Amino acid sequence: MAMNSRRRPLDDDDSYERLGKKRRKVPENQDVEDRLGKLIVEIEVGEKNTSLGNLEGLTSVLEDYLGTYRAKVLRILTDCAVKLPEKCTTYSTLVGLLNTKNYSFGGEFVEQMVRNLKDHLKSCNWNSARYCLRFLADLVNCHVISANSLLALFDNLLDAVKEEEVPMVRKDWYAYAVLSCLPWVGRELYEKKEHELNMLLTTIEVYLNKRSKKHLAMLRVWSTDNPHPQEEYLDCLWAQINRLRQDNWTENHIPRPYLAYDSTLCEALQHNIPAIIPPPHHPSYKYPMPWVVFRMFDYTDCPEGPILPGAHAIERYLIEEHLHQIIELYHYERKECAQQLMNFPYKLNIPLEYCVIEVIFAELLNLPSPRYIEIFYWSLLLELCKLKPYTIPQALAQATEMFFFRLENMNVACFDRLVSWFSYHLSNFKFSFAWDDWEASVKFHPEHPQPKFIREVLLKTMRLSYHQRICDMVPASYAPLLPEKPEVQYKYCGENSNSVEGIQFAQTLTTAIRQKSPNEQIINILKDIPNPLLMEASGDIEPRFNPLQIDVFVQTLLFFGAKSFTHSFVAINRYYEVLKWLAESEEAQLSVLRSIFELWKTHQQMLVVLIDKLLKNQILDCSSVANWIFSKEMSPEFTKLYIWEILYLTINKMSKHVNRLTKELSEMRDKVMNRPPGSSDSEDEQPPQIKTEEKVTEEMVERMEEKIESAQGDQKNLFLIIFQRFIMILGEHLVRCDTDGIPHENYWYKWTIGRLQQVFLAHHDQVQKYSSTLETLLFTQDLDPHILDVFHQFLSLRG
């Protein structure tokens, strides 16, 4: 917050004294408000008794200024309760001390927190709502709120788990919100209201026992519970709360500064929480998706020193939640985030490096998607290695080894993210690694996850380096896994090119393109190329495209742009009209894709970039790319990561297009609704100041609605194509295995069924809109159970 530059800044030793002096020495209002805000936000309470004086000093200062700056203090404190949840007990103690001196302010604070809680629930700010509820619960420990009223609030919220015809994720959130408060307030409720607390826990237990967990298989990072169980988040927290209950609600992690003031706080009058009824469910509400608690380490994996709490110890939950909060607070600045993680307040009591690495990978590998962009986590791990060079790299190497030897049971989407992270990490450490440790995997089946991981990592690192560097960094025994040299393979030049059909037209095109001939001249040259499909055509049916025409032009044009991505983009932009003329039909677009693949089949990154460019320029349709990926000629490439990179960018292109149109329609409707009553559609009747912006009419809104309807139709068609192709190839595989009497779960099947899960997960918001159509047309009850089960897992995500 801004400070008056003419005054010396507040020092730690004199801040409370200076701010508490006579009013005549206080500067203008804004300066005082900023200073009050700074003191509240930066208050720290450690384990030393001397730091408790900070709370007493701040309480005295705020009490003096409540008369003038009451609203400001109230707003800052309620904001801090939500935005700084790691200081929950510090601020609850501060409010408790203020309540002992100013009862009316305590009541106003409780009412404001309740209003905030209601607002967060209505606006679906679920994390903020949970932090509000936790803070209200902790106020019971400070004797600000009565235990009875908190239990009544919990009971009201848990009414949501008894609702019918609502999504399971809604019930889950309310159960989780109440459960997550109990580490803070469980002991107090146990001592004062044990019977009511037991009834509350029984309500939650009944709900947990009957809820469906079909989604669990889709959200697990690993498919096996060996060596660490992969538990659903509510089940895990319930087990941790039960362990806490067995320990008489005593934990060793949460700082409780209010205990030092218990004799003062217990004399204060308590407030009752106003009644809160959960807002009824609305179809537009989006609830947090369920997740599986990521477990990578236990105490046996850590070196001698502090013991890592067990999976069902409440301290494990509290530590992980605190670390997640640090990442949430500092995710915009990786250096500061790394510093804060290493300065964790309780680092002496835990193996911090292992806890931090586990939490970072829990976020990076979270399904369906990480909370933040992947490169944030990559760079954060890099900063931690720089910050703690003697501890973090060793722990990270141990984690990498664990990942590698558990790859066979890893979710496909997590496999992709691990490949991307490890490639990036190697590139920042001069590609040095103990490759000899993984040498045995070179002899495994090519589709086995371990050699596949090495091969894909080498391909990704080649994007960050060059081919020879990658060949030099691994032992000679890794030769079978080395990527091919990424070279253009232009068939219309070279030793054997004279026998290639269309060579003379390619030479003519080469001259024309070199001379930068206009699009019309290029089209005239192409019209002279004979169509080989005419010989195959029967009767009067004329072929819809000329594959030789397309192949000659696409290969020749992109050969001219082969020097770099930029050269390719320039070539595509210059002859955009020719490409649009050639790629009129879906068959023609498939031919374009085949020509690109033939030219650049050893350069995966170039294939990804060129197809992305052609999609952006609307030369290719998304459906054509999907059909090409699932075509027979692409089956040798089907399990390679770059193919799925292309499919996902294709789906994302379509989704962004629909979202953009939807946003534009919403803005247009807002402008129409906000138009003054009685206004006409005539532009002449608009006031002069409004004419600067284009006037929105009902006809424009109708045209935009038609555009969205068309775009959504294309999006639905894209998903129907993708899922239909999945069903076809998986169904053929299952029938073939059943006929031959061999197990169906080979490596190809695992990759393919994993990709099907990944499409559902990665694009769940878009696919959800068409789930009824998919269920009616594709995922019918007569479908093979192995495929149908994936669809049912997807449906249960939103319950």
Secondary structure by P-SEA (a helix, b strand, c coil): ccccccccccccccaaaaaaccccccccaaaaaaaaaaaaaacccccccccaaaaaaaaaaaaaaccccaaaaaaaaaaaacccccaaaaaaaaaaaaaaacaaaaaaaaaaaaaaaaaaaaacaaaaaaaaaaaaaaaaaaccccaaaaaaaaaaaacccccccccaaaaaaaaaaaaaaccccaaaaaaccaaaaaaaaaaaaaaaacccccccccccccccccccccccaaaaaaaaaaaaaaacccccccccccccaaaaaaabbbbbcccccccccccccccbbbbccccccccccccccccccccccaaaaaaaaaaaaaaaaccccaaaaaaaaaacccccccaaaaaaaaaaaaaaaccccccccaaaaaaaaaaaaaaccccaaaaaaaaaaaaaaacccccaaaaaaaaaaaaaaaaaacccccccccccccccccccaaaaaaaaaaaaaaaaccaaaaaaaccccccccccccccccccccccccccccaaaaaaaaaaaaaacccaaaaaaaaaaccccccccccccccccccaaaaaaaaaaaaaaacccaaaaaaaaaaaaaaaaaaaccaaaaaaaaaaaaaaccccaaaaaaaaaaaaaaccccaaaaaaaaaccccccccccaaaaaaaaaaaaaaaaaaaaaaaaaaaaaaaaaacccccccccccccccccccccccaaaaaaaaaaaaaaaaaaaaaaaaaaaaaaaaaaaaaaaaaaaccccccaaaaaaaaaaaaaaacaaaaaaaaaaaaaaccccccccaaaaaaaaaaaaccc
